[in-house]
Amino acid sequence: MTHSALPQHHPEWQLLDDGRRIERVFETKNYMSALEFVQIVGNVAVNSAHFPDIHLEGSGRQDHLKNVRVVSWTPKLKGLSYEDFMLALKLDAVEEQRQKGLDEAR
């Protein structure tokens, strides 16, 4: 997959660092949900044998630490590889299922 295909296949992901990294921010409802999502991202990474940076972010107050930022790249290549895009695809699927669950709970 080329960088030009990113918006088409992964519209929620952004290119960073002159196209050498991709990033997506996932918003959860609260701190505990964000921690659970960090664990899910970690499990996907382990199962994929491809390990992104995972950041739990917010304004600093416990009830605002609800964003999970994932940054992926392949250090050996100093840029992006197939594995980065496959990880993005898997995390997009996880997020789609998570959103469906939230919609059903409403």
MMTF fields as JSON, N, C-alpha, C and O atoms, coordinates in Angstrom:
{
  "mmtfVersion": "1.0.0",
  "mmtfProducer": "UNKNOWN",
  "numBonds": 423,
  "numAtoms": 424,
  "numGroups": 106,
  "numChains": 1,
  "numModels": 1,
  "chainsPerModel": [1],
  "groupsPerChain": [106],
  "chainIdList": ["A"],
  "bondAtomList": [4, 2, 8, 6, 12, 10, 16, 14, 20, 18, 24, 22, 28, 26, 32, 30, 36, 34, 40, 38, 44, 42, 48, 46, 52, 50, 56, 54, 60, 58, 64, 62, 68, 66, 72, 70, 76, 74, 80, 78, 84, 82, 88, 86, 92, 90, 96, 94, 100, 98, 104, 102, 108, 106, 112, 110, 116, 114, 120, 118, 124, 122, 128, 126, 132, 130, 136, 134, 140, 138, 144, 142, 148, 146, 152, 150, 156, 154, 160, 158, 164, 162, 168, 166, 172, 170, 176, 174, 180, 178, 184, 182, 188, 186, 192, 190, 196, 194, 200, 198, 204, 202, 208, 206, 212, 210, 216, 214, 220, 218, 224, 222, 228, 226, 232, 230, 236, 234, 240, 238, 244, 242, 248, 246, 252, 250, 256, 254, 260, 258, 264, 262, 268, 266, 272, 270, 276, 274, 280, 278, 284, 282, 288, 286, 292, 290, 296, 294, 300, 298, 304, 302, 308, 306, 312, 310, 316, 314, 320, 318, 324, 322, 328, 326, 332, 330, 336, 334, 340, 338, 344, 342, 348, 346, 352, 350, 356, 354, 360, 358, 364, 362, 368, 366, 372, 370, 376, 374, 380, 378, 384, 382, 388, 386, 392, 390, 396, 394, 400, 398, 404, 402, 408, 406, 412, 410, 416, 414, 420, 418],
  "bondOrderList": [1, 1, 1, 1, 1, 1, 1, 1, 1, 1, 1, 1, 1, 1, 1, 1, 1, 1, 1, 1, 1, 1, 1, 1, 1, 1, 1, 1, 1, 1, 1, 1, 1, 1, 1, 1, 1, 1, 1, 1, 1, 1, 1, 1, 1, 1, 1, 1, 1, 1, 1, 1, 1, 1, 1, 1, 1, 1, 1, 1, 1, 1, 1, 1, 1, 1, 1, 1, 1, 1, 1, 1, 1, 1, 1, 1, 1, 1, 1, 1, 1, 1, 1, 1, 1, 1, 1, 1, 1, 1, 1, 1, 1, 1, 1, 1, 1, 1, 1, 1, 1, 1, 1, 1, 1],
  "groupList": [{"groupName": "MET", "atomNameList": ["N", "CA", "C", "O"], "elementList": ["N", "C", "C", "O"], "formalChargeList": [0, 0, 0, 0], "bondAtomList": [1, 0, 2, 1, 3, 2], "bondOrderList": [1, 1, 2], "singleLetterCode": "M", "chemCompType": "L-PEPTIDE LINKING"}, {"groupName": "THR", "atomNameList": ["N", "CA", "C", "O"], "elementList": ["N", "C", "C", "O"], "formalChargeList": [0, 0, 0, 0], "bondAtomList": [1, 0, 2, 1, 3, 2], "bondOrderList": [1, 1, 2], "singleLetterCode": "T", "chemCompType": "L-PEPTIDE LINKING"}, {"groupName": "HIS", "atomNameList": ["N", "CA", "C", "O"], "elementList": ["N", "C", "C", "O"], "formalChargeList": [0, 0, 0, 0], "bondAtomList": [1, 0, 2, 1, 3, 2], "bondOrderList": [1, 1, 2], "singleLetterCode": "H", "chemCompType": "L-PEPTIDE LINKING"}, {"groupName": "SER", "atomNameList": ["N", "CA", "C", "O"], "elementList": ["N", "C", "C", "O"], "formalChargeList": [0, 0, 0, 0], "bondAtomList": [1, 0, 2, 1, 3, 2], "bondOrderList": [1, 1, 2], "singleLetterCode": "S", "chemCompType": "L-PEPTIDE LINKING"}, {"groupName": "ALA", "atomNameList": ["N", "CA", "C", "O"], "elementList": ["N", "C", "C", "O"], "formalChargeList": [0, 0, 0, 0], "bondAtomList": [1, 0, 2, 1, 3, 2], "bondOrderList": [1, 1, 2], "singleLetterCode": "A", "chemCompType": "L-PEPTIDE LINKING"}, {"groupName": "LEU", "atomNameList": ["N", "CA", "C", "O"], "elementList": ["N", "C", "C", "O"], "formalChargeList": [0, 0, 0, 0], "bondAtomList": [1, 0, 2, 1, 3, 2], "bondOrderList": [1, 1, 2], "singleLetterCode": "L", "chemCompType": "L-PEPTIDE LINKING"}, {"groupName": "PRO", "atomNameList": ["N", "CA", "C", "O"], "elementList": ["N", "C", "C", "O"], "formalChargeList": [0, 0, 0, 0], "bondAtomList": [1, 0, 2, 1, 3, 2], "bondOrderList": [1, 1, 2], "singleLetterCode": "P", "chemCompType": "L-PEPTIDE LINKING"}, {"groupName": "GLN", "atomNameList": ["N", "CA", "C", "O"], "elementList": ["N", "C", "C", "O"], "formalChargeList": [0, 0, 0, 0], "bondAtomList": [1, 0, 2, 1, 3, 2], "bondOrderList": [1, 1, 2], "singleLetterCode": "Q", "chemCompType": "L-PEPTIDE LINKING"}, {"groupName": "GLU", "atomNameList": ["N", "CA", "C", "O"], "elementList": ["N", "C", "C", "O"], "formalChargeList": [0, 0, 0, 0], "bondAtomList": [1, 0, 2, 1, 3, 2], "bondOrderList": [1, 1, 2], "singleLetterCode": "E", "chemCompType": "L-PEPTIDE LINKING"}, {"groupName": "TRP", "atomNameList": ["N", "CA", "C", "O"], "elementList": ["N", "C", "C", "O"], "formalChargeList": [0, 0, 0, 0], "bondAtomList": [1, 0, 2, 1, 3, 2], "bondOrderList": [1, 1, 2], "singleLetterCode": "W", "chemCompType": "L-PEPTIDE LINKING"}, {"groupName": "ASP", "atomNameList": ["N", "CA", "C", "O"], "elementList": ["N", "C", "C", "O"], "formalChargeList": [0, 0, 0, 0], "bondAtomList": [1, 0, 2, 1, 3, 2], "bondOrderList": [1, 1, 2], "singleLetterCode": "D", "chemCompType": "L-PEPTIDE LINKING"}, {"groupName": "GLY", "atomNameList": ["N", "CA", "C", "O"], "elementList": ["N", "C", "C", "O"], "formalChargeList": [0, 0, 0, 0], "bondAtomList": [1, 0, 2, 1, 3, 2], "bondOrderList": [1, 1, 2], "singleLetterCode": "G", "chemCompType": "PEPTIDE LINKING"}, {"groupName": "ARG", "atomNameList": ["N", "CA", "C", "O"], "elementList": ["N", "C", "C", "O"], "formalChargeList": [0, 0, 0, 0], "bondAtomList": [1, 0, 2, 1, 3, 2], "bondOrderList": [1, 1, 2], "singleLetterCode": "R", "chemCompType": "L-PEPTIDE LINKING"}, {"groupName": "ILE", "atomNameList": ["N", "CA", "C", "O"], "elementList": ["N", "C", "C", "O"], "formalChargeList": [0, 0, 0, 0], "bondAtomList": [1, 0, 2, 1, 3, 2], "bondOrderList": [1, 1, 2], "singleLetterCode": "I", "chemCompType": "L-PEPTIDE LINKING"}, {"groupName": "VAL", "atomNameList": ["N", "CA", "C", "O"], "elementList": ["N", "C", "C", "O"], "formalChargeList": [0, 0, 0, 0], "bondAtomList": [1, 0, 2, 1, 3, 2], "bondOrderList": [1, 1, 2], "singleLetterCode": "V", "chemCompType": "L-PEPTIDE LINKING"}, {"groupName": "PHE", "atomNameList": ["N", "CA", "C", "O"], "elementList": ["N", "C", "C", "O"], "formalChargeList": [0, 0, 0, 0], "bondAtomList": [1, 0, 2, 1, 3, 2], "bondOrderList": [1, 1, 2], "singleLetterCode": "F", "chemCompType": "L-PEPTIDE LINKING"}, {"groupName": "LYS", "atomNameList": ["N", "CA", "C", "O"], "elementList": ["N", "C", "C", "O"], "formalChargeList": [0, 0, 0, 0], "bondAtomList": [1, 0, 2, 1, 3, 2], "bondOrderList": [1, 1, 2], "singleLetterCode": "K", "chemCompType": "L-PEPTIDE LINKING"}, {"groupName": "ASN", "atomNameList": ["N", "CA", "C", "O"], "elementList": ["N", "C", "C", "O"], "formalChargeList": [0, 0, 0, 0], "bondAtomList": [1, 0, 2, 1, 3, 2], "bondOrderList": [1, 1, 2], "singleLetterCode": "N", "chemCompType": "L-PEPTIDE LINKING"}, {"groupName": "TYR", "atomNameList": ["N", "CA", "C", "O"], "elementList": ["N", "C", "C", "O"], "formalChargeList": [0, 0, 0, 0], "bondAtomList": [1, 0, 2, 1, 3, 2], "bondOrderList": [1, 1, 2], "singleLetterCode": "Y", "chemCompType": "L-PEPTIDE LINKING"}],
  "groupTypeList": [0, 1, 2, 3, 4, 5, 6, 7, 2, 2, 6, 8, 9, 7, 5, 5, 10, 10, 11, 12, 12, 13, 8, 12, 14, 15, 8, 1, 16, 17, 18, 0, 3, 4, 5, 8, 15, 14, 7, 13, 14, 11, 17, 14, 4, 14, 17, 3, 4, 2, 15, 6, 10, 13, 2, 5, 8, 11, 3, 11, 12, 7, 10, 2, 5, 16, 17, 14, 12, 14, 14, 3, 9, 1, 6, 16, 5, 16, 11, 5, 3, 18, 8, 10, 15, 0, 5, 4, 5, 16, 5, 10, 4, 14, 8, 8, 7, 12, 7, 16, 11, 5, 10, 8, 4, 12],
  "groupIdList": [1, 2, 3, 4, 5, 6, 7, 8, 9, 10, 11, 12, 13, 14, 15, 16, 17, 18, 19, 20, 21, 22, 23, 24, 25, 26, 27, 28, 29, 30, 31, 32, 33, 34, 35, 36, 37, 38, 39, 40, 41, 42, 43, 44, 45, 46, 47, 48, 49, 50, 51, 52, 53, 54, 55, 56, 57, 58, 59, 60, 61, 62, 63, 64, 65, 66, 67, 68, 69, 70, 71, 72, 73, 74, 75, 76, 77, 78, 79, 80, 81, 82, 83, 84, 85, 86, 87, 88, 89, 90, 91, 92, 93, 94, 95, 96, 97, 98, 99, 100, 101, 102, 103, 104, 105, 106],
  "secStructList": [7, 7, 4, 4, 4, 2, 2, 2, 2, 7, 6, 6, 7, 3, 3, 3, 4, 4, 4, 6, 3, 3, 3, 3, 3, 3, 3, 7, 1, 1, 2, 2, 2, 2, 2, 2, 2, 2, 2, 2, 2, 2, 2, 2, 2, 2, 2, 2, 6, 7, 7, 7, 3, 3, 3, 3, 3, 1, 1, 1, 1, 4, 4, 4, 7, 7, 3, 3, 3, 3, 3, 3, 7, 5, 6, 6, 6, 6, 5, 7, 7, 2, 2, 2, 2, 2, 2, 2, 2, 2, 2, 2, 2, 2, 2, 2, 2, 2, 2, 2, 2, 2, 2, 2, 2, 7],
  "xCoordList": [0.853, 0.0, 0.892, 1.876, 0.549, 1.329, 0.72, -0.409, 1.49, 0.999, -0.262, -1.129, -0.367, -1.542, -2.811, -3.914, -2.672, -3.839, -4.324, -5.41, -3.535, -3.911, -5.291, -6.1, -5.603, -6.927, -8.076, -9.148, -7.85, -8.902, -9.137, -10.285, -8.078, -8.203, -8.212, -8.752, -7.626, -7.523, -7.804, -6.895, -9.034, -9.307, -9.081, -8.878, -9.111, -8.916, -7.439, -7.11, -6.568, -5.13, -4.488, -4.897, -3.48, -2.753, -1.306, -0.722, -0.736, 0.699, 1.469, 1.058, 2.577, 3.446, 4.879, 5.217, 5.705, 7.151, 7.51, 8.25, 6.967, 7.213, 6.852, 7.554, 5.758, 5.278, 5.969, 5.843, 6.707, 7.424, 6.68, 7.098, 5.581, 4.782, 3.305, 2.947, 2.46, 1.027, 0.505, 1.063, -0.57, -1.115, -2.632, -3.225, -3.244, -4.684, -4.95, -4.31, -5.908, -6.352, -7.733, -8.656, -7.862, -9.126, -9.661, -8.945, -10.899, -11.491, -12.383, -13.206, -12.212, -13.043, -13.872, -13.723, -14.739, -15.643, -15.019, -15.458, -13.987, -13.36, -12.003, -11.567, -11.361, -10.02, -9.986, -9.105, -10.931, -10.937, -11.16, -10.532, -12.037, -12.254, -10.99, -10.667, -10.28, -9.036, -7.993, -7.287, -7.891, -6.949, -7.294, -6.407, -8.572, -9.003, -8.642, -8.214, -8.812, -8.495, -6.983, -6.549, -6.187, -4.73, -4.361, -3.504, -5.003, -4.731, -5.118, -4.4, -6.242, -6.675, -5.658, -5.278, -5.218, -4.215, -2.942, -2.339, -2.541, -1.362, -1.513, -0.569, -2.687, -2.936, -2.883, -2.318, -3.464, -3.411, -1.957, -1.546, -1.19, 0.223, 1.002, 1.778, 0.798, 1.494, 1.115, 1.984, -0.174, -0.627, -0.127, -0.013, 0.169, 0.665, 2.189, 2.769, 2.831, 4.285, 4.765, 5.797, 3.978, 4.334, 3.891, 2.706, 4.811, 4.57, 4.596, 5.666, 3.419, 3.348, 3.599, 3.615, 3.792, 3.758, 2.293, 1.461, 1.98, 0.613, 0.649, 1.382, -0.151, -0.16, -1.562, -2.542, -1.66, -2.907, -2.817, -1.937, -3.731, -3.603, -4.9, -5.986, -4.738, -5.869, -5.38, -4.234, -6.261, -5.935, -5.196, -4.792, -5.016, -4.311, -5.222, -4.753, -6.502, -7.457, -7.893, -8.025, -8.117, -8.451, -9.638, -9.618, -10.663, -11.843, -11.644, -12.514, -10.501, -10.228, -9.144, -8.895, -8.491, -7.501, -8.257, -8.375, -8.758, -9.596, -9.233, -9.954, -8.145, -7.705, -6.538, -5.606, -6.607, -5.516, -4.942, -5.622, -3.697, -3.026, -2.074, -1.233, -2.221, -1.377, -0.531, -1.057, 0.778, 1.708, 2.475, 3.09, 2.428, 3.07, 4.064, 3.828, 5.17, 6.18, 7.082, 6.96, 7.966, 8.883, 10.301, 10.908, 10.83, 12.144, 13.252, 14.128, 13.216, 14.259, 14.314, 15.386, 13.14, 13.069, 13.135, 13.28, 13.027, 12.931, 11.76, 11.823, 10.7, 9.511, 8.403, 8.376, 7.506, 6.327, 6.534, 7.256, 5.877, 5.906, 4.476, 3.539, 4.341, 3.068, 2.479, 1.272, 3.328, 2.863, 2.184, 1.242, 2.657, 2.023, 0.587, -0.316, 0.391, -0.945, -1.854, -3.056, -1.291, -2.09, -2.503, -3.629, -1.603, -1.955, -3.066, -4.009, -2.962, -4.01, -5.345, -6.377, -5.332, -6.546, -7.159, -8.371, -6.335, -6.823, -7.389, -8.43, -6.712, -7.205, -8.474, -9.345, -8.589, -9.84, -10.988, -12.089, -10.745, -11.785, -12.168, -13.345, -11.177, -11.445, -12.309, -13.274, -11.95, -12.706, -14.131, -15.073, -14.29, -15.636, -16.497, -17.663, -15.929, -16.665, -16.961, -18.047, -16.0, -16.199, -17.319, -18.146, -17.36, -18.412, -19.776, -20.771, -19.835, -21.093, -21.599, -22.793, -20.682, -21.047, -21.571, -22.516, -20.955, -21.429, -22.812, -23.667, -23.041, -24.347, -25.423, -26.535, -25.107, -26.076, -26.384, -27.49, -25.429, -25.63, -26.517, -27.034, -26.695, -27.49, -28.955, -29.762],
  "yCoordList": [-1.178, 0.0, 1.232, 1.299, 2.182, 3.412, 4.463, 4.323, 5.515, 6.598, 7.224, 7.666, 7.265, 7.884, 7.08, 7.613, 5.812, 4.975, 5.121, 4.647, 5.77, 5.898, 6.514, 5.938, 7.66, 8.242, 7.327, 7.32, 6.578, 5.697, 4.493, 4.155, 3.855, 2.625, 2.846, 2.026, 3.932, 4.226, 5.712, 6.454, 6.159, 7.605, 8.255, 9.467, 7.491, 8.058, 8.183, 8.788, 7.626, 7.649, 8.826, 9.201, 9.399, 10.54, 10.149, 9.372, 10.691, 10.524, 11.528, 12.68, 11.091, 11.948, 11.823, 10.92, 12.735, 12.619, 12.403, 11.483, 13.275, 13.197, 11.83, 11.312, 11.262, 9.992, 8.763, 7.681, 8.908, 7.758, 7.084, 6.027, 7.681, 7.116, 7.372, 8.296, 6.535, 6.785, 6.859, 6.251, 7.612, 7.859, 7.915, 8.399, 7.4, 7.559, 7.788, 7.186, 8.67, 8.917, 8.305, 8.609, 7.44, 6.791, 7.444, 7.544, 7.885, 8.515, 7.513, 6.84, 7.422, 6.55, 7.411, 8.633, 6.781, 7.577, 8.054, 9.054, 7.337, 7.745, 7.053, 6.297, 7.321, 6.8, 5.272, 4.677, 4.641, 3.178, 2.556, 1.551, 3.138, 2.646, 2.801, 1.941, 3.907, 4.128, 3.082, 2.567, 2.764, 1.734, 0.379, -0.354, 0.056, -1.199, -1.213, -2.239, -0.082, -0.017, -0.128, -0.749, 0.462, 0.317, -1.171, -1.625, -1.92, -3.355, -4.09, -4.986, -3.717, -4.332, -4.044, -4.948, -2.794, -2.436, -3.252, -3.751, -3.383, -4.186, -5.637, -6.233, -6.21, -7.594, -7.748, -8.719, -6.803, -6.839, -6.751, -7.462, -5.887, -5.726, -7.017, -7.437, -7.643, -8.897, -9.967, -10.674, -10.091, -11.093, -10.802, -11.714, -9.549, -9.153, -9.13, -9.017, -9.237, -9.11, -7.795, -7.734, -6.745, -5.403, -4.42, -4.361, -3.658, -2.941, -1.426, -0.833, -0.798, 0.661, 1.344, 0.706, 2.644, 3.449, 3.631, 3.897, 3.487, 3.635, 4.69, 4.555, 5.745, 6.859, 7.042, 7.058, 7.179, 7.532, 9.018, 9.464, 9.791, 11.248, 11.927, 11.349, 13.149, 13.996, 15.281, 15.683, 15.928, 17.231, 17.139, 18.16, 15.934, 15.795, 15.438, 14.92, 15.7, 15.293, 13.87, 13.482, 13.091, 11.679, 11.47, 10.558, 12.298, 12.098, 12.576, 12.375, 13.207, 13.65, 12.835, 13.038, 11.922, 11.049, 9.929, 8.812, 10.258, 9.28, 9.088, 8.403, 9.67, 9.489, 8.52, 8.601, 7.605, 6.659, 6.962, 6.804, 7.394, 7.707, 6.571, 6.182, 6.046, 4.952, 5.474, 6.034, 5.287, 5.706, 4.463, 3.771, 4.195, 2.994, 3.322, 4.203, 2.602, 2.666, 1.455, 0.727, 1.245, 0.112, 0.656, 1.133, 0.587, 1.164, 0.648, 1.413, -0.634, -1.204, -0.497, -0.331, -0.081, 0.621, 2.139, 2.868, 2.605, 4.04, 4.656, 5.785, 3.87, 4.319, 3.28, 2.467, 3.318, 2.463, 1.176, 1.134, 0.128, -1.163, -1.707, -1.122, -2.807, -3.517, -3.771, -3.633, -4.139, -4.459, -3.269, -3.447, -2.06, -0.868, -0.718, -0.41, -0.937, -0.802, -1.947, -1.751, -3.138, -4.264, -4.024, -4.342, -3.466, -3.136, -2.091, -2.199, -1.091, -0.073, -0.713, -0.372, -1.628, -2.327, -3.095, -3.043, -3.797, -4.561, -3.64, -3.936, -2.524, -1.594, -0.887, -0.583, -0.623, -0.07, -1.04, -0.62, -2.331, -3.347, -3.426, -3.566, -3.336, -3.331, -2.127, -2.243, -0.975, 0.252, 0.159, 0.612, -0.418, -0.579, -1.465, -1.156, -2.551, -3.423, -2.704, -2.848, -1.935, -1.193, -0.18, -0.028, 0.518, 1.498, 0.825, 1.361, -0.342, -1.089, -1.453, -1.355, -1.873, -2.214, -1.022, -1.142, 0.149, 1.364, 1.74, 2.148, 1.607, 1.936, 1.0, 1.44, -0.278, -1.245, -1.007, -1.301, -0.482, -0.224, 0.997, 1.18, 1.826, 3.059, 2.786, 3.708],
  "zCoordList": [0.0, 0.0, 0.0, 0.737, -0.814, -0.879, 0.037, 0.508, 0.277, 1.133, 0.571, 1.324, -0.754, -1.366, -1.107, -1.229, -0.753, -0.476, 0.964, 1.3, 1.815, 3.222, 3.416, 4.143, 2.8, 3.022, 2.563, 3.169, 1.519, 0.997, 1.911, 2.203, 2.358, 3.132, 4.642, 5.384, 5.096, 6.535, 6.761, 7.134, 6.545, 6.596, 7.959, 8.032, 9.017, 10.353, 10.732, 11.752, 9.933, 10.204, 9.485, 8.386, 10.122, 9.571, 9.324, 10.08, 8.264, 8.018, 8.866, 9.004, 9.426, 10.237, 9.752, 8.986, 10.205, 10.019, 8.544, 8.196, 7.691, 6.251, 5.662, 4.795, 6.142, 5.596, 6.136, 5.563, 7.241, 7.795, 8.935, 9.407, 9.384, 10.482, 10.197, 9.467, 10.787, 10.746, 12.175, 13.088, 12.351, 13.69, 13.631, 12.667, 14.701, 14.882, 16.357, 17.219, 16.637, 18.005, 18.167, 17.41, 19.16, 19.491, 20.756, 21.752, 20.727, 21.906, 22.62, 21.998, 23.922, 24.741, 25.685, 25.707, 26.46, 27.297, 28.603, 29.17, 29.09, 30.34, 30.504, 29.636, 31.61, 31.874, 31.865, 31.245, 32.543, 32.615, 31.235, 30.901, 30.446, 29.082, 28.242, 27.422, 28.455, 27.724, 28.107, 27.24, 29.4, 29.829, 29.208, 28.772, 29.172, 28.551, 27.068, 26.54, 26.403, 24.978, 24.753, 23.782, 25.631, 25.536, 25.589, 24.832, 26.477, 26.587, 25.305, 24.861, 24.716, 23.459, 22.356, 21.612, 22.248, 21.244, 21.472, 20.522, 22.729, 23.049, 22.629, 22.112, 22.845, 22.443, 20.931, 20.426, 20.209, 18.744, 18.289, 17.372, 18.923, 18.563, 18.794, 17.936, 19.944, 20.243, 19.228, 18.717, 18.932, 17.973, 16.558, 15.739, 16.273, 14.952, 14.89, 13.811, 16.046, 16.146, 15.53, 14.861, 15.781, 15.295, 16.37, 16.696, 16.92, 18.16, 17.986, 17.852, 17.988, 17.863, 19.199, 20.251, 19.131, 20.352, 20.716, 19.849, 21.997, 22.486, 23.585, 24.565, 23.414, 24.36, 24.934, 24.189, 26.244, 26.913, 27.193, 27.929, 26.605, 26.646, 27.057, 27.013, 27.448, 27.787, 28.399, 28.202, 29.15, 29.714, 31.035, 31.59, 31.543, 32.809, 33.969, 34.982, 33.842, 34.877, 34.594, 33.433, 35.63, 35.464, 34.528, 33.701, 34.648, 33.817, 32.378, 31.53, 32.103, 30.738, 30.054, 28.866, 30.758, 30.144, 29.43, 29.934, 28.256, 27.577, 26.111, 25.386, 25.668, 24.285, 24.233, 25.033, 23.28, 23.061, 21.676, 20.662, 21.652, 20.385, 20.049, 20.86, 18.838, 18.362, 17.206, 16.244, 17.306, 16.259, 15.81, 16.621, 14.512, 14.0, 12.893, 12.067, 12.893, 11.847, 12.03, 13.015, 11.1, 11.162, 11.342, 10.383, 12.566, 12.84, 11.914, 11.51, 11.581, 10.717, 9.366, 8.785, 8.872, 7.589, 7.745, 6.764, 8.99, 9.276, 8.51, 8.022, 8.428, 7.714, 7.814, 8.738, 6.862, 6.888, 6.107, 5.111, 6.589, 5.913, 5.834, 6.378, 5.164, 5.054, 6.451, 6.652, 7.403, 8.756, 9.431, 10.203, 9.143, 9.727, 9.241, 10.019, 7.949, 7.384, 7.81, 7.992, 7.971, 8.466, 9.914, 10.297, 10.721, 12.098, 12.112, 12.896, 11.256, 11.161, 10.792, 11.37, 9.845, 9.433, 10.607, 10.818, 11.36, 12.517, 13.589, 14.176, 13.847, 14.865, 14.397, 15.213, 13.108, 12.576, 12.809, 13.166, 12.612, 12.833, 14.312, 14.646, 15.189, 16.632, 16.992, 17.747, 16.443, 16.741, 16.2, 16.85, 15.027, 14.464, 15.374, 15.617, 15.869, 16.798, 18.11, 18.67, 18.594, 19.854, 19.697, 20.596, 18.562, 18.316, 18.198, 18.685, 17.559, 17.47, 18.857, 19.139, 19.72, 21.09, 21.848, 22.628, 21.623, 22.285, 21.783, 22.568, 20.474, 19.893, 20.433, 20.727, 20.564, 21.078, 22.545, 22.999, 23.29, 24.721, 24.96, 26.062, 23.944, 24.108, 24.017, 24.132]
}
